[in-house]
Amino acid sequence: MYQRILVALDGSDTSLRALDAAVGMAAALGAALEPLYVVAMPVLYYEVPMYDPTSIRDALLEEGAQVTAKAAELMKAKNVAGTPRVVETEGVDDVAQTIVRTAAADGADLLVLGTHGRRGFQRLMLGSVAERTVRLAACPVLLVPSREAGDEPA
């Protein structure tokens, strides 16, 4: 059914739930798994005079390395093939565009993402990478809810 699965990670508990689901699916299907951590540096950071955003970028790259290393350990324990990686947004692309672009370039036939389950004003103000990815994706997207969202009554 699915041969290449891309799972987006951000280091949150919700993305770890998505990783668990993706690893389980990949193991059951014999699919390759690509855990992906996206580093997004808003253009705003680069336009502030006398400010060097290098330290923020370096910290995000380090976090990405740690998150993908944990993903690699889990994949190895479950005997799932694939290569975790860290990518950076390009130009004015946002995280969702980068996820979709990477999935297309790698031939992923399923995307797995965690969703934080924000609603109302909080979602409006913070946006939703998961929602935007669903809108942009050309392949199926599996959304894994946060523990809090999954515990809410229907």
Protein Blocks (a to p, Z undefined) as FASTA:
>chain_A
ZZcdcdddehiaklmmmmmmmmmmmmmnopacdddddddddfklmmpghiafklmmmmmm
mmmmmmmmmmmmmmmmnopacdddddddehjbcfklmmmmmmmmnopabdcdddehiahj
llmmnopfklmmmmmpcbdcdddddfklmmpcZZ
